[in-house]
Amino acid sequence: MQYTQIVQAVWGGLLFGAVYGLMALGLTLVWGAVRLLNLAHGAIFVVAAYVAYATVANLHQPILVALPVGVAAAAAFAYLMHLFLVRPVLGKPGFDNATLMATIGISISVQAAALLIFNPEYKVIPPVLQGSNLLAGVQVTNQGLLVIGTSLALFALVYLFLTYTRQGMAIRAVSQQMEAASLMAIPVVRTYAVVIAISGALAGVAGILLSPFFFLNPSSGFNPMIQALIVTIFGGLGSIRGALVAGYVLGVFESFVEVYFGVAWALPGVFLLIILMLIVRPNGLFGTGDVRRL
Amino acid sequence: MLEVSGIHAGYAGSEVLHGIDLVVREGEGVIVLGPNGHGKTTLLRAITGLLPPRSGEVRFKGRDITRERADVIAAAGLVHIPQGDLLFPDMTVLENLLMGAYHRSTWNERRARLGRIYELFPWLKLRGSQPARSLSGGERRMLAIGRGLMARAELLIIDEPSLGLAPVTTQQIYESIRAVKEGGMAILLADENANHVADLADRIYLLESGTLVREGPAGLLMGDTALLESYLG
């Protein structure tokens, strides 16, 4: 019994952690490069999930087709956000407030649109992988393993992209010294667009792979986004390593609280942890004195 | 090659440049001399798109670039090595250099271009994996110049390369710039010390309070110590 509970908590925590990390990765990328706190990140999650749902339910395509379609829709949605909401106010005074309000607005609009188009009923997105194994009395689903593997793989991919490719290095250059980047012939605004689209795609992957566990409704993106925000702050704003580590730390912590104290204590427990953490390390786990850059 | 005519530029509420006319020809070394705070940096920023002029015109190789973005201007071959270096602090020495060759036309030949930079500043090769933020002032300046040279420049704009450096380093920096100029590169350089630029200058402009007050061949102006002293102090 004891043992099963611990395995249950660890498994759940790894699963949560993988998803929180994936969501936080997108948030932290956009914050690090564009200095944009994207409160529509959860909305992008939902857009991807509903597009995938419609591809399966209405177009009768398998989930393996719906997944890339949904991810592409998420990236496209994020790009449109950049085009109409971020780009017009770039470099203008009030950028922070304007984009904060705009992204909240998008969040509400997407929720309302999903309600109108799809109705409030819970939708089911089929998992990519069926089946599960019993590990010490705990159901370890193959889809869960896929989520964890995908999350780790995407972290590695983003890291390699930023470190070794021309475009990835340009993203870091823009985030560290925008003016010099433009003097190096790097198109700054287009680089922002690339970052925002990548961030959207990451939220899309999270939305589609996670929905088989929790079902999908118009406000499904809210919780993952709040958790991702907490993870991002916990790990240090703009830090990729921070997002990875903090995702799993918070995921496992939350899972243990759930197993031992009940689901109702999960969110209060997480908040308590982050308050304690911010007292000890005000800049987050991997945050430096100045605001982190990619 | 570069023709600047009648540009006015400045920051909110205050105009810094009051109608500047300036020309740089192929392979020429042109120096803008002037004391601190009289608009040298503003002039260079107005030319390369960092601070678009309010009026007037900037033409490069016959093309109007007055309202172009900085990255488009850089891609056209007008490369600006800014004041204060503006390195990418958390990137390595090598990554900083590579970013100089970001443009498609130079990225594929980045290895060969690196080789040429290493000839100019051999230490850069040995310290490639060090983060730029850990370099000394003189090393940063050399890296900034090396990064600028990684681009395919046809005209190199350099903003006060001696700023804040020790005399020995200053000499080394100007020698490297002279080597680049002797390779045929046109250079437009802002400075406040006439002695630094004696070997580089073909023509000199004197900038005072946002206006170019004198222009002439370097030999003529350099000889007139009374004039230089009255302007530069």
Interface residues (C-beta under 8 A of the other chain):
Chain A: R166 M169 A170 R172 A173 Q176 Q177 E179 A180 A181 S182 L183 M184 A185 I186 P187 V188 R293
Chain B: T48 G49 L50 R69 A70 D71 V72 A74 A75 V79 H80 P82 L86 L87 F88 P89 D90 M91 E95 L98 M99 G100 Y102 H103 W107 R147 G148 A151
